[in-house]
Amino acid sequence: MQKVLVVDDDAHIRDVVCFALRRSGYRPLTATDGRSALETVARELPALVVLDILMPELDGAEVCRRLRASSDVPIIFLTSKDEEMDRILGLELGADDYVVKPFSTSELVARLRAVIRRARPAVNAEILRFGDLALDLSAHRVSRAGQPIHLGPTEFRLLRFFLERPGRVFSREQLLDGVWGRDIYIDERTVDVHVGRLRRALNRGRASDPIRTVRGAGYSFDERFGRAAS
């Protein structure tokens, strides 16, 4: 039974979400503030974290930032704020999805299942290589020129999608279908946020950028990068 950590200082929300998780076959864990959330993740290694943004001690944004410094655990933000910039901020910090309060528990569980399914590593060992980039599907690891690169689950899937199709240009809609899937609605701006995060991770301290922005069309993994980096 997969464990899911629910982090919220509102007892009613914790109870409602935990009831829905138990009914759906998950084992819920709870935390009432950011510090206890970090301790619980380190101790219990949950399959996913449902994380409120506004909390005492450490807020959700800081918890997400600290988790992303050391963990690939999928994160879904719960937020009462329905402004676009708040949603984008959550994605920039490393969240894999967000649900706006008030929310349907059925929708939350559906999103949770989709995120966990997408984050599940491949069973068969396989390494995709392109230039000095290597993506290990079974170990869920990425390196460039032998140096490890930390990616969240969504950025890992996005890089895999690009590496398997170098040189092809994909629209935001095509990337949403190929990386996120058709079973859940996500705004196309989400693609820009995750491509930006992937770029920053791949290019930190390096001059060459393997991802091309094709104006008016979308994004592409530059097939010339492999030859230049070899």
GULO-848788 format. One record per residue (C-alpha): residue in one letter; z, x, y. Coordinates in pm, whole numbers, padded with zeros to 5 digits, always signed. Each point is the difference from the previous one (the first is absolute). Layout:
! GULO-848788
aZXY...
***
This chain:
! GULO-848788
m+00000+00000+00000q-00110+00151+00331k+00261+00044+00271v-00071-00116+00356l+00233+00092+00286v+00049-00270+00266v+00133+00143+00326d+00113-00255+00259d+00321-00062+00193d-00052-00377-00031a+00182-00119-00315h-00205-00321-00019i-00330+00189-00004r+00132+00242-00263d+00109-00290-00221v-00330-00188+00036v-00213+00308-00071c+00217+00110-00293f-00020-00347-00156a-00381+00008+00025l-00011+00351-00149r+00219-00093-00298r-00211-00307-00065s-00310+00221+00003g+00138+00251-00249y+00126+00276+00232r+00347+00150+00025p+00110-00023+00364l+00223+00256+00169t+00144-00054+00347a+00104+00200+00303t+00133-00131+00331d-00083+00296+00224g-00228+00300+00022r+00240+00265-00124s+00093-00186-00316a-00371-00069-00055l-00079+00373-00007e+00288+00063-00239t-00113-00280-00231v-00360+00123-00011a+00115+00350-00092r+00234-00131-00270e-00199-00290-00151l-00366+00105+00055p-00130-00355+00055a-00364-00097-00055l-00019-00138+00356v+00211-00048+00313v-00001-00322+00205l+00122+00125+00337d+00112-00190+00309i-00083+00169+00329l+00300-00107+00212m+00321+00123-00166p+00328+00176+00087e+00071+00368-00069l-00363+00105-00045d-00278-00246+00078g-00286-00062-00240a-00239+00224+00190e+00230+00301-00037v+00070-00081-00366c-00375-00014-00066r-00054+00329+00182r+00268+00174-00207l-00122-00147-00328r-00355+00113+00070a+00123+00356+00056s+00104+00024-00365s-00124-00300-00197d-00314-00199-00085v+00194-00319-00075p-00203-00301+00121i+00147-00178+00303i-00049-00354+00131f+00138-00065+00347l+00170-00328+00086t-00024-00065+00371s+00071-00290+00234k-00240+00151+00249d-00354-00135-00015e-00157+00239+00249e-00293+00212-00116m+00155+00326+00123d+00313-00059-00209r-00210-00048-00311i-00206+00310+00076l+00317+00202+00064g+00131-00094-00343l-00323+00114-00164e-00005+00320+00206l+00351+00083-00123g-00110-00033-00361a+00048-00363-00104d-00252-00135-00252d+00015-00360+00120y+00200-00234+00223v+00121-00361-00009v+00092-00186+00318k+00311-00218+00015p+00025-00289-00074f-00185+00063-00323s-00077-00166-00331t+00176+00166-00294s-00310-00073-00210e-00212+00196+00245l+00252+00285+00009v+00006+00026-00380a-00381-00012-00015r-00027+00282+00252l+00271+00194-00180r-00181-00028-00332a-00327+00111+00157v+00159+00305+00166i+00179+00108-00319r-00317-00046-00203r-00205+00208+00243a+00264+00273+00011r+00021+00037-00379p-00136+00343-00100a-00286+00035-00243v+00086+00045-00367n-00265+00254-00095a+00018+00347+00149e-00289+00069+00234i-00045+00224+00302l-00257-00075+00268r-00114+00310+00187f-00208+00026+00314g-00016+00334+00178d+00358+00125+00037l+00143-00350-00056a+00149-00098-00335l+00132-00345-00089d+00198-00028-00325l-00012-00363-00114s+00267+00024-00270a+00253+00200+00204h-00084-00186+00322r-00028+00328+00189v-00241+00133+00259s-00053+00359+00112r-00233+00181+00236a-00067+00371-00046g+00290-00001-00248q+00246-00143+00252p+00162-00336-00085i-00077-00297+00226h+00241-00293+00014l-00177-00337-00003g+00135-00352-00024p-00137-00230-00273t-00261-00161+00227e-00129+00331+00136f-00020+00133-00357r-00216-00294-00107l-00213+00033+00313l-00063+00371-00063r-00087-00073-00363f-00248-00267+00111f-00168+00248+00237l-00004+00290-00249e-00167-00214-00264r-00276-00097+00249p-00065+00298+00231g-00268-00044+00264r-00006-00380-00014v+00091-00193+00313f+00242-00289-00048s+00079-00277+00245r+00361-00101+00057e-00061-00314-00204q-00136+00205-00291l+00301+00232+00012l+00236-00299+00002d-00170-00139-00311g-00017+00336-00177v+00345+00139+00083w+00221-00303+00069g-00181-00256-00216r-00110-00357+00059d+00324-00170-00107i+00178+00037+00332y-00093-00036+00368i+00041+00308+00219d-00138+00046+00350e-00288+00249+00032r+00198+00201+00257t+00220+00104-00294v-00289+00217-00122d-00004+00197+00327v+00374+00062-00023h-00012+00132-00357v-00315+00209+00057g+00178+00157+00299r+00304+00082-00212l-00217+00145-00275r-00185+00216+00251r+00320+00136+00150a+00135+00089-00345l-00322+00171-00113n-00068+00185+00324r+00346+00121+00096g-00047+00360+00112r-00371-00003-00086a-00314-00025+00210s-00232-00184-00240d+00021-00377-00041p-00159-00132-00321i+00002-00364+00118r-00280-00112+00231t+00015-00296+00235v-00344-00159+00013r-00019-00195+00325g-00072-00366-00057a+00003+00042-00379g+00332+00128-00135y+00123+00313-00176s-00139+00255-00241f+00124+00305-00190d-00227+00283+00120e-00192+00132-00301r-00065+00326+00190f+00375+00068-00002g-00006+00095-00368r-00265+00265+00053a+00164+00136+00315a+00340+00027-00165s-00123+00157-00322
***
